[in-house]
Amino acid sequence: MIEHDTIELFKECDAGIKMGIDAIDEVKDRAQNPQFKGELDGYQREYANLQNEMRGILNSYGSEGKNPNPVAKGMAHMKVDFSMAMDDSDNKIADLLTDGCNMGVKSINKYLNEYKAADSRAKDFANRLIELQDRQLKSLRRYL
């Protein structure tokens, strides 16, 4: 049970990381403020570093990663496309990413509660992902 919960928690973190990378990738070229764009690039690099670490961890368990739910991913793309067609400002980008971070924090916390038997390494990794999203939320506030 411990190994199952550990692997499942890691997989959910992997899906969350992929969503974060994809979300930033979708909007960062639309950012107008160079400082804002630089911050988005920085967060995307942090997600990529976590993703590389995740690949090694999952490989050590003989497991593959998890892609985000295709429906959730498709709806997120549609929301971005629709919202950006109406308003392509930096504050709209910050608004959309804030929603994504909030959903990510909520989701990872849900999985921490669901996979209670996960080992401390998986829980620590999940908390690092939450901390990244919390930092991103705080930095996005100035662009809202």
Secondary structure, DSSP 8 states (H G I E B T S, - for coil): -HHHHHHHHHHHHHHHHHHHHHHHHHHGGG--SHHHHHHHHHHHHHHHHHHHHHHHHHHHTT-------HHHHHHHHHHHHHHHHH--SHHHHHHHHHHHHHHHHHHHHHHHHHTTT--HHHHHHHHHHHHHHHHHHHHHGGG-
